[in-house]
Amino acid sequence: MRLRAMLRALRLIGPRKALRAVGYTLLRDRLDFRLPPAGPFLPPGNIREATSASGGGCFRFTRGELEVRFLAPDLVRVTWGRGLLPIPYAIARDDWLPVETSWRRAGEGYALASSELEVVVEADGGLTFRDPAGRTLRREFPPRRRRREWVHWAELRPEEHLYGLGERAAPLNLRGGEYCMWNSDPLGGYGPGVDPLYLGIPVYLGLHQEGSYLLFYENSYRAVFRFKDLARVYFPGGSLRYYFIPGPPERALRRYTELTGRPPLPPRWALGYHQSRWGYREQEEVRTLLKKFLDHDLPLSVIHLDIDYMDGFRVFTVDRSRFPDLLALARELAEHGVRLVAILDPGVKRDPEYDLFREGLESGHFCTLPNGAVLYALVWPGWCAFPDFTDPVVRAWWGKQYSRLLEWGIAGFWHDMNEPSVHTDWGDSTFPLPTRHVMEGRGGDHREAHNLYGLLMNQAAYEGLCQQRPDVRPFLLSRSGWAGLQRYAWNWTGDTESTWEALQQTIPTVLGLGLSGIPYTGPDIGGFSGRPSAELYTRWFQLATFLPFFRTHSAWDVPPREPWTWGEPVLSIVREFLRLRYRLMPYLYTLAWETSRTGHPLVRPLFWPDGRDPALWDVQDAFLLGEALLVAPVLEEGARSRRVTLPAGRWYDFWEEAVYRGPGTVSVPAPLECIPLLVRAGSVLPMEEEGRLALHLYPPEGSEGGGLLYSDAGDGYGPWRLERFHLRQTGDALEMAWETEGDYPFPWSDVRLFLHGVRAGRLWIDGREFGPVRRVVETGPFRLLRLEGPEFCGDAGR
Ligand code: MIG
């Protein structure tokens, strides 16, 4: 294993760098060395004293203390002391209203209850969580402790499924595996099974027959989660503080993102298509790239600049010999609606001529070793120093630097290597564990700060950008982070392999991130590290069309990968999917607005919203995009149809007039030109076509349905408008009422109505008769559509 990792590192960074890294790697080994702790792990003993407090209680045990506090009726915080309390980097809200709770003796222990949750504290420190109907959602054993280490156990029901933990190259259901919380760069290309990855989050969702819940450990140390018969979690330090939220996934995620923050509305362009490659080395190359997109009639929103635009890889600089006039280039791109996003690494080149390095050094902004010396490690620029983002002064300083690139016309920033990741020859490719961190002034080391590093780099950037451009929504893309990252940045899934297995892994990884509060993510289309075949690229592209982050990117040592690389039919298929993505923009943007208010992922598992149907708990080859769409990508070479597991209800084929019925599994055609895409009965799907609003109406299964449509200027914080569509089936008529809220003017020239699944009936709009129903109706905005005596198309017999 070690040898393989060494060879990979060697290939990635090259023999010269690998040789230079030996010294650093040995230093890290020496500093990290500690005798393994000895002695037994002990439980807390028995309750000695119990004090009820408003919204909770405190319990003194023979060894240790417990605080249980309700922050909301369905949000309880549990803290086992004594241990170092976390700095609330993950937490976005602390102004909770008092919660009415009751308190009673329960056997030898105590029971605390709100209107939505009962927590029983047993005499030995075991905890049981029950819903108001008395169903047990979770039972925990007394935690065990050995000096600074903790082990926390909970029972798992036999059928219990677990999801989340941030970014994982694991099955959707995490039961049966072991997962490490230590943000890591797997170096150069990973496939299913590799753990840990760049963005771990100690949050998970448990789903079983009695109900569901969400659990978040506010502890940033290198935890190990084991989900076998029991859930066993090990923390090497910090306090054992966690939050328990009962309820279905939809409600739990809403609460969790109230606690850790909601993702702000991104600029609309970020939802478009991004083209990237490690190796666009010159201004002319970028210009040619744009020209080819225009020539091939391919829509494009963003071009990414990887490390080659920098001057000797110095962060916040531009190489003037290769990019002589970046601002002119940015303006030229802007004329075609294309933005530039530039990569930034946290490492600052050790170069006394470089002002950023000098400033950082003089002001003591860099991380230091226990002896007070600045920590230097190797990354692309050679030896680098690293800003200590756990220091508010450093965050403010770093945040100011973005103006240097804003002045060059850069519209968004791509944060790489912020696990943090440095070049080593073996072992952990990060800082030595005793590296010092300011931790808001209270001090700490890398054991605690490591997993927070990426999060805080993004906080620094976000706050800096908001200050410098208060009227522009920041766009940040980050490889690493922690709980709360959603407040600042998007994510991509890093250096994946170019294999069918890696394509398959994309769905569970993206779903798991969404259930961990990170809604905006997506893969490098085609995989980062290899050469996808035309078919693999096509299928990957089709899948990614329905993911929030939609970007092609690849390594420097693989052939260029633009949509025209494979000629026909790939080019035409990609063009159609690109167009579809842009046609779906009103729907996607509305979902983005919704997630800014609910924290709900855009991309959801089939068991969303409530997890009641166990047949859907393991589905990881399809996903929901919002409420209306079910996407079933093709994940196997040569497949020209596939089986699709359906949640209950009618599902309309997006491409043709076919209807399927769930629950159950159906076979759906999937020629190379398309993938199964189904629309839930009762949806109103807003799309855009050449400046027109296209409203696609799918008759409801029961009596009601509908949809939303949010619009605004696409950036900034100005006026907005919201259209609400209500579908209602009454007696012998189908009605759609359209209500509007907000001041932003209606942004479309007119409206095109598509009536799906209706064979016959008479159409009325705002009291005017339109005659017999047609598939397409041209109109303007209206208030009431009425379809009298509708006849609906039947189910496809598959
Ligand atoms: O050590 O900037 O995941 O997207 O192209 C590799 C070069 C550093 C890793 C990122 C990848 C990026 C690459 N970076």
Residues whose N, C-alpha, C, O or C-beta is under 5 A from the ligand:
A	BS01	MIG	W278 D306 I307 D416 G494 D495 S554
